Amino acid sequence: MINLNVYSQNHRKELEQLLESSEWQRVIKSGLVDEVKNEKLKPNKVRNFIDTVIQQLLKFNEERVKKLYSEHNLDDEEIFAELSKWPEDMDDSEPVISFLGLNLTPECNFRPKCLYCNQPWTESKLTIQDWKDIIKEVTEDVREEGPYIYFTGGEPLLLGEDLWGDNGLIKYATERGAGLNVNTNASMITPEIALRFIKSGLGRLHISLDTSDKDTQNFLFGGERFDRVMQGIYNIQIARDLVGVGYPIIHTNCVLTKKNMEHFPELFQFILDKHKQTGDKSDPFFNDLFTHVVPVGGDENEDIRPSAEDFRKFYTETWETVSNMWSEYQDKMGVPPDKRGELFGYFSNPFLRVKHKGGIDAYVKEAAKGRYGSLALSDQCYVAPTQAAFTPDGKQYRCGSHAIRHVLPLGSFPDSGVFDNIKAGISSAAMLPQEKYCYGCALATLYINQSVESKLKEKVKEIKSV
């Protein structure tokens, strides 16, 4: 019925034991596995974050800029400035959204909360129908690819069937053409919920896992929670193999603190031991469980934030150790050099993935202050009109970084629509980034902005060459 030989011997035994548990046997006998096999939705393709920005800016500006250049012989900076402008009325068209972050609830089942949690309390005002209305608006224009929707909290699984049920938000958004991610602590993922995730078309999960050392992880979690979290992860693995699908893919979020950063090589080995043993980049599980390194944020976490030298050691010595482990693993899998995958794929190294002014010497000093994005900010926030983030009180922000710190809200839903709020914020977006608001800019957003800037500069050269 299920082939677990693709896992390491020790992990296979863990999964086999869990599969024989009364909880799993009850779910299997209920017929839910067959129901999911027959009725499952497939995750949708999502829009490329960078191309979504570039395509809209060129649609608005390219022909106009070419004409300006032919008439006035603009220099490179002038061409770029005109090419990168978002028109205030967006030429009467609606924005195309590539990322929508929905903070569904401030509530969490971890009480006390995780040691490093810096999520501020916000009163819940939006109903499930309100969340669906937001999703409906941003998916009106879906064709082959849709927006990437990121459900988070608090703990979003506290919504129960309103999240993962047949009438829940995941299925609704999937049917509307969006790609879905749930950010969860995984402790509530039962066999039934794992299977319902698949049925609803959930593409990805982000699950907190900071260290493989149980005692340290429980300290960071704020209680004896390690085993419950791992069981939630294992339930997803079993459910995927029972149904025979490659989703949802699991990414683990490692919050980097003084308490766990030296454990990172051991965490990576732990992940290699738990994920499917494959060296094929085309396999959906090639990077399954691999970690998204997130240096601890929030001024209140200063006492557990690594020092400048701690960060330097991590991004040089520790990362080199883990990179060697990844090479050895691919050697073991028989992967030839030209077929090898990048370490952690899309997430990569938080320092190396984007360009920081002043290099590592400047970066580690800013990182020790918790200002991880301050030296990587572009001249403009090109990405802002292609994103939206909501807090439980209905306030809309340009990005997740602003939403988590409650700075510069654009408006509120349902008082005004998602697109109306974005359009109303175009003029003020031109004043961003500002270091005081954007020092905590997410790595993904920094990467998108830098990539957009680079591609637009290439377009400047193209316009001048004609």
C-alpha positions as CSV (number, residue, x, y, z in Angstrom):
1,M,0.0,0.0,0.0
2,I,2.9,2.4,0.7
3,N,6.6,2.2,-0.1
4,L,8.8,3.8,2.6
5,N,12.0,2.5,1.2
6,V,12.9,5.9,-0.1
7,Y,13.6,7.0,3.4
8,S,16.7,6.3,5.5
9,Q,16.4,3.1,7.5
10,N,15.9,4.8,10.9
11,H,13.3,7.2,9.6
12,R,11.5,4.5,7.8
13,K,11.0,2.7,11.1
14,E,9.6,5.9,12.6
15,L,7.1,6.2,9.8
16,E,6.1,2.6,9.9
17,Q,5.5,2.8,13.6
18,L,3.4,5.9,13.2
19,L,1.4,4.3,10.3
20,E,0.5,1.5,12.6
21,S,-0.9,3.8,15.3
22,S,-4.6,3.7,16.1
23,E,-5.1,7.3,14.7
24,W,-3.7,6.4,11.3
25,Q,-5.5,3.0,11.1
26,R,-8.8,4.7,12.0
27,V,-8.4,7.2,9.2
28,I,-7.4,4.6,6.7
29,K,-10.4,2.4,7.6
30,S,-12.7,5.5,7.2
31,G,-12.0,5.6,3.5
32,L,-10.5,9.1,3.5
33,V,-7.4,8.0,1.6
34,D,-9.5,6.8,-1.3
35,E,-11.6,10.0,-1.1
36,V,-8.6,12.1,-1.4
37,K,-7.1,10.1,-4.2
38,N,-10.4,10.5,-6.2
39,E,-11.2,14.2,-5.4
40,K,-7.8,15.8,-4.8
41,L,-7.0,19.2,-6.4
42,K,-3.5,19.8,-7.8
43,P,-1.5,22.9,-6.7
44,N,-1.6,25.7,-9.2
45,K,1.4,27.3,-10.9
46,V,2.2,30.7,-9.4
47,R,3.3,33.9,-11.1
48,N,7.0,34.7,-11.2
49,F,7.5,37.4,-8.6
50,I,10.2,39.2,-10.7
51,D,8.5,38.9,-14.0
52,T,5.2,40.2,-12.5
53,V,6.9,43.5,-11.7
54,I,8.9,43.7,-14.9
55,Q,6.0,42.9,-17.2
56,Q,3.7,45.6,-15.7
57,L,6.3,48.3,-15.6
58,L,7.2,47.6,-19.3
59,K,3.5,47.6,-20.2
60,F,3.1,51.0,-18.7
61,N,6.3,52.6,-19.7
62,E,8.3,51.0,-22.5
63,E,6.8,52.6,-25.5
64,R,6.5,56.0,-23.8
65,V,10.2,55.8,-22.8
66,K,11.3,54.8,-26.3
67,K,9.5,57.8,-27.7
68,L,11.1,60.1,-25.0
69,Y,14.5,58.8,-25.7
70,S,14.1,59.3,-29.5
71,E,13.0,62.9,-28.9
72,H,15.2,64.0,-26.1
73,N,18.2,61.7,-26.0
74,L,17.9,60.9,-22.3
75,D,20.9,59.6,-20.4
76,D,20.9,56.2,-18.7
77,E,19.6,57.5,-15.3
78,E,16.8,59.4,-16.9
79,I,15.7,56.4,-19.0
80,F,15.8,54.2,-15.9
81,A,13.8,56.6,-13.8
82,E,11.1,56.8,-16.4
83,L,11.1,53.0,-17.1
84,S,10.7,52.2,-13.4
85,K,7.8,54.5,-12.6
86,W,4.5,53.1,-11.5
87,P,1.8,55.4,-12.9
88,E,-0.4,56.7,-10.1
89,D,-3.7,55.6,-11.8
90,M,-2.0,52.5,-13.3
91,D,-3.5,53.6,-16.6
92,D,-7.0,52.7,-15.3
93,S,-5.9,49.0,-15.1
94,E,-6.0,46.7,-12.1
95,P,-2.7,45.6,-10.4
96,V,-1.5,42.0,-11.0
97,I,-0.6,40.5,-7.7
98,S,2.1,37.9,-7.3
99,F,2.1,37.6,-3.5
100,L,-0.7,37.9,-0.9
101,G,0.0,37.4,2.7
102,L,-3.0,36.7,5.0
103,N,-2.5,36.7,8.8
104,L,-5.7,34.8,9.6
105,T,-5.6,34.9,13.4
106,P,-3.5,36.3,16.2
107,E,-4.4,33.2,18.3
108,C,-1.8,30.4,18.8
109,N,-2.1,27.0,20.5
110,F,1.5,27.4,21.8
111,R,1.0,29.0,25.2
112,P,3.4,30.3,26.3
113,K,4.4,31.3,22.8
114,C,7.7,30.6,21.2
115,L,10.6,32.4,22.8
116,Y,11.4,34.5,19.8
117,C,7.9,35.2,18.6
118,N,7.5,38.9,17.8
119,Q,4.0,38.8,16.3
120,P,2.0,41.6,17.9
121,W,-1.5,41.1,19.1
122,T,-4.2,42.3,16.7
123,E,-7.9,42.0,17.2
124,S,-9.6,39.6,14.7
125,K,-12.3,41.5,12.7
126,L,-12.4,39.7,9.4
127,T,-14.8,36.8,8.8
128,I,-14.1,33.7,6.7
129,Q,-16.2,35.3,4.0
130,D,-14.1,38.5,4.2
131,W,-11.0,36.4,3.6
132,K,-12.6,34.7,0.7
133,D,-13.6,38.1,-0.7
134,I,-10.0,39.3,-0.5
135,I,-8.9,36.1,-2.3
136,K,-11.6,36.5,-4.9
137,E,-10.5,40.0,-5.8
138,V,-6.8,39.2,-6.3
139,T,-7.7,36.1,-8.4
140,E,-10.1,37.7,-10.8
141,D,-7.4,37.8,-13.5
142,V,-6.0,34.3,-13.1
143,R,-5.2,32.5,-16.3
144,E,-2.3,30.0,-16.5
145,E,-0.6,31.3,-13.3
146,G,-2.0,32.8,-10.1
147,P,-0.8,34.6,-7.1
148,Y,1.1,32.9,-4.3
149,I,-1.1,33.1,-1.1
150,Y,0.7,32.7,2.2
151,F,-1.6,31.8,5.2
152,T,-0.1,32.5,8.6
153,G,-1.0,33.6,12.1
154,G,-0.8,33.0,15.1
155,E,-1.5,29.5,14.2
156,P,-3.8,29.2,11.2
157,L,-4.8,25.6,11.9
158,L,-6.9,27.0,14.8
159,L,-9.4,27.9,12.0
160,G,-10.0,24.1,11.6
161,E,-12.2,23.2,8.7
162,D,-12.6,26.8,7.7
163,L,-8.9,26.5,6.6
164,W,-8.6,22.9,5.4
165,G,-12.1,21.6,4.9
166,D,-14.1,21.2,1.8
167,N,-15.5,24.7,2.1
168,G,-12.3,26.1,3.6
169,L,-9.9,28.8,2.4
170,I,-7.3,26.5,0.9
171,K,-9.7,24.8,-1.4
172,Y,-11.4,28.0,-2.3
173,A,-8.1,29.7,-3.2
174,T,-7.0,26.7,-5.1
175,E,-10.2,26.6,-7.1
176,R,-9.7,30.3,-7.9
177,G,-6.2,29.5,-9.4
178,A,-3.9,30.6,-6.6
179,G,-0.9,28.7,-5.2
180,L,-1.1,28.1,-1.5
181,N,1.3,28.0,1.5
182,V,0.5,27.5,5.2
183,N,2.9,28.7,7.8
184,T,2.3,26.5,10.9
185,N,4.0,25.0,13.9
186,A,2.7,21.6,12.7
187,S,1.7,20.4,16.1
188,M,-2.0,20.2,15.1
189,I,-1.4,18.3,11.8
190,T,-3.3,15.0,12.4
191,P,-3.5,12.3,9.8
192,E,-6.9,13.6,8.7
193,I,-5.6,17.2,8.3
194,A,-2.6,16.0,6.4
195,L,-4.9,14.2,3.9
196,R,-7.3,17.2,3.7
197,F,-4.3,19.4,2.8
198,I,-3.7,17.2,-0.2
199,K,-7.4,17.1,-1.1
200,S,-7.6,20.9,-1.0
201,G,-4.5,21.4,-3.3
202,L,-2.1,22.9,-0.7
203,G,1.3,23.3,-2.4
204,R,3.6,24.1,0.5
205,L,4.0,24.2,4.2
206,H,6.4,26.3,6.2
207,I,7.1,24.7,9.6
208,S,9.4,26.0,12.4
209,L,12.4,23.8,13.1
210,D,15.3,25.6,14.6
211,T,17.5,22.7,15.9
212,S,17.6,19.0,16.0
213,D,18.5,19.1,19.7
214,K,15.2,18.3,21.5
215,D,15.9,20.2,24.7
216,T,17.0,23.4,22.9
217,Q,14.1,23.3,20.5
218,N,11.6,22.8,23.4
219,F,13.3,25.8,25.1
220,L,12.8,27.9,22.0
221,F,9.2,26.6,21.5
222,G,8.4,27.5,25.1
223,G,7.3,24.0,26.1
224,E,7.5,20.2,25.5
225,R,6.5,20.5,21.8
226,F,9.3,19.0,19.7
227,D,7.7,15.5,19.4
228,R,4.3,16.9,18.4
229,V,5.9,19.1,15.7
230,M,7.9,16.2,14.3
231,Q,4.8,13.9,14.3
232,G,2.9,16.6,12.3
233,I,5.7,16.6,9.8
234,Y,5.7,12.8,9.6
235,N,1.9,12.8,9.1
236,I,2.4,14.9,6.0
237,Q,5.1,12.5,4.7
238,I,2.8,9.5,5.2
239,A,-0.2,11.2,3.7
240,R,1.7,12.1,0.6
241,D,3.0,8.6,0.1
242,L,-0.4,7.0,0.8
243,V,-2.1,9.2,-1.9
244,G,1.0,9.1,-4.2
245,V,1.5,12.8,-4.7
246,G,4.4,15.2,-4.4
247,Y,2.7,17.9,-2.4
248,P,2.6,19.7,-0.1
249,I,6.3,20.3,-0.1
250,I,7.6,21.1,3.4
251,H,10.1,24.0,4.1
252,T,11.4,24.4,7.6
253,N,12.0,27.8,9.1
254,C,15.1,28.0,11.2
255,V,15.1,31.2,13.4
256,L,18.7,31.9,14.0
257,T,19.5,32.8,17.6
258,K,22.4,32.5,20.0
259,K,20.8,29.4,21.4
260,N,20.8,27.3,18.2
261,M,23.1,28.7,15.5
262,E,26.0,26.4,16.4
263,H,23.6,23.5,16.0
264,F,23.0,24.2,12.3
265,P,25.2,21.5,10.8
266,E,23.5,18.9,13.1
267,L,20.1,20.3,12.0
268,F,21.1,19.9,8.4
269,Q,22.2,16.3,8.9
270,F,18.9,15.7,10.8
271,I,17.0,17.0,7.8
272,L,19.0,14.9,5.3
273,D,18.1,11.8,7.4
274,K,14.4,12.6,7.5
275,H,13.8,13.6,3.9
276,K,13.4,11.3,0.9
277,Q,16.8,10.0,-0.3
278,T,17.0,11.4,-3.8
279,G,19.6,13.3,-5.8
280,D,17.3,14.1,-8.7
281,K,16.6,17.8,-9.0
282,S,13.4,17.1,-10.9
283,D,12.0,15.1,-7.9
284,P,9.6,17.3,-6.0
285,F,11.2,16.1,-2.8
286,F,14.7,17.1,-3.7
287,N,14.7,20.0,-1.3
288,D,11.9,18.7,0.9
289,L,12.4,19.8,4.6
290,F,15.3,22.1,3.6
291,T,15.5,25.1,5.8
292,H,14.7,28.8,5.3
293,V,17.3,30.6,7.6
294,V,15.6,33.5,9.3
295,P,17.8,35.6,11.6
296,V,15.8,36.4,14.7
297,G,13.9,39.7,14.5
298,G,12.3,42.2,16.9
299,D,13.9,44.6,19.3
300,E,12.6,42.5,22.2
301,N,14.9,39.6,21.1
302,E,18.1,41.5,21.5
303,D,19.3,39.2,24.3
304,I,19.1,36.1,22.0
305,R,20.3,37.8,18.8
306,P,23.8,36.6,17.7
307,S,26.7,39.0,17.8
308,A,28.5,40.4,14.8
309,E,31.2,37.7,15.2
310,D,28.6,35.0,15.6
311,F,27.1,36.0,12.3
312,R,30.5,36.2,10.6
313,K,31.3,32.7,11.8
314,F,28.0,31.3,10.6
315,Y,28.2,32.8,7.1
316,T,31.8,31.7,6.6
317,E,32.8,28.6,8.7
318,T,29.4,27.1,9.5
319,W,28.0,27.6,6.0
320,E,31.1,26.1,4.5
321,T,30.6,23.0,6.7
322,V,27.0,22.6,5.6
323,S,27.9,23.2,2.0
324,N,30.5,20.3,2.2
325,M,27.8,18.1,3.8
326,W,25.5,18.9,0.9
327,S,28.3,18.0,-1.6
328,E,28.9,14.7,0.3
329,Y,25.3,13.9,0.2
330,Q,25.1,14.4,-3.5
331,D,28.2,12.3,-4.0
332,K,26.4,9.6,-2.0
333,M,23.4,9.9,-4.3
334,G,25.6,9.7,-7.4
335,V,24.7,13.1,-8.7
336,P,27.2,14.3,-11.3
337,P,28.7,17.8,-10.9
338,D,26.7,19.3,-13.7
339,K,23.4,18.0,-12.3
340,R,23.8,19.3,-8.7
341,G,21.3,21.5,-7.0
342,E,22.1,24.7,-5.1
343,L,22.1,24.4,-1.3
344,F,18.6,25.2,-0.1
345,G,17.6,26.1,-3.6
346,Y,15.4,29.2,-3.6
347,F,16.2,30.3,-0.1
348,S,20.0,30.0,-0.3
349,N,22.3,31.8,2.1
350,P,20.7,34.9,3.8
351,F,23.9,36.9,3.3
352,L,25.0,35.6,-0.1
353,R,21.6,35.7,-1.8
354,V,21.4,39.5,-2.2
355,K,24.0,42.2,-2.4
356,H,24.7,44.1,0.8
357,K,26.6,47.4,0.6
358,G,29.9,47.1,2.3
359,G,30.0,43.3,2.1
360,I,30.2,41.0,5.1
361,D,32.1,43.4,7.3
362,A,29.3,45.9,7.2
363,Y,26.5,43.3,7.1
364,V,27.4,41.5,10.3
365,K,27.4,44.8,12.3
366,E,23.9,45.6,11.0
367,A,22.8,42.0,11.6
368,A,23.9,42.2,15.2
369,K,21.4,45.1,15.6
370,G,18.6,43.1,13.9
371,R,18.7,45.3,10.8
372,Y,19.1,42.5,8.2
373,G,17.9,44.4,5.2
374,S,19.2,47.9,5.7
375,L,22.3,47.4,3.4
376,A,20.5,45.6,0.6
377,L,17.7,48.1,-0.1
378,S,17.3,49.2,-3.7
379,D,16.8,52.8,-4.7
380,Q,13.1,52.1,-5.1
381,C,10.6,49.5,-3.9
382,Y,9.6,48.3,-7.3
383,V,7.7,45.3,-6.0
384,A,5.2,47.1,-3.7
385,P,2.2,47.3,-6.2
386,T,2.4,43.6,-6.9
387,Q,2.0,42.5,-3.2
388,A,-0.5,42.8,-0.4
389,A,-0.5,41.7,3.2
390,F,-3.3,41.7,5.7
391,T,-3.5,41.5,9.5
392,P,-6.5,40.0,11.3
393,D,-8.1,43.5,11.9
394,G,-8.4,43.9,8.1
395,K,-5.6,46.4,7.7
396,Q,-3.8,46.2,4.4
397,Y,0.0,46.7,4.1
398,R,2.4,46.6,1.2
399,C,4.4,43.7,2.5
400,G,4.8,41.2,5.3
401,S,7.6,43.2,6.9
402,H,5.3,46.3,7.3
403,A,2.4,44.1,8.4
404,I,4.3,42.4,11.2
405,R,5.5,45.8,12.5
406,H,2.2,47.6,11.8
407,V,3.8,50.4,9.8
408,L,2.4,52.4,6.9
409,P,-1.0,50.7,6.4
410,L,-2.6,51.4,3.0
411,G,-6.2,51.0,4.1
412,S,-8.7,48.5,5.5
413,F,-10.9,45.8,4.1
414,P,-13.8,45.8,3.6
415,D,-13.9,49.6,3.8
416,S,-12.0,49.6,0.5
417,G,-10.9,47.0,-1.9
418,V,-7.4,45.4,-2.3
419,F,-6.7,47.0,-5.6
420,D,-8.1,50.4,-4.6
421,N,-5.7,50.4,-1.6
422,I,-2.8,49.6,-3.8
423,K,-3.6,52.3,-6.3
424,A,-4.1,54.8,-3.5
425,G,-0.7,54.0,-2.2
426,I,1.2,54.3,-5.5
427,S,2.4,57.9,-4.9
428,S,3.7,57.2,-1.4
429,A,5.3,54.0,-2.6
430,A,7.6,56.2,-4.7
431,M,9.1,57.4,-1.4
432,L,10.1,53.9,-0.4
433,P,12.3,52.2,0.7
434,Q,13.1,54.2,3.8
435,E,15.5,52.6,6.2
436,K,13.4,53.3,9.3
437,Y,10.5,51.4,7.8
438,C,12.3,48.9,5.6
439,Y,15.4,47.7,7.6
440,G,13.6,44.4,8.2
441,C,12.7,43.9,4.6
442,A,12.2,40.2,3.8
443,L,15.0,38.5,2.0
444,A,12.7,37.5,-0.9
445,T,11.5,41.1,-1.4
446,L,15.1,42.3,-1.4
447,Y,16.0,39.7,-4.0
448,I,13.0,40.6,-6.2
449,N,13.8,44.4,-6.0
450,Q,17.5,43.8,-6.8
451,S,16.6,41.5,-9.7
452,V,14.1,43.9,-11.1
453,E,16.6,46.7,-10.9
454,S,19.2,44.6,-12.8
455,K,16.7,43.6,-15.5
456,L,15.5,47.2,-16.0
457,K,19.1,48.3,-16.4
458,E,19.5,45.7,-19.1
459,K,16.3,47.1,-20.8
460,V,17.9,50.6,-20.7
461,K,20.8,49.3,-22.7
462,E,18.4,47.6,-25.2
463,I,16.4,50.9,-25.7
464,K,19.7,52.8,-26.3
465,S,20.9,50.2,-28.8
466,V,17.9,50.6,-31.1
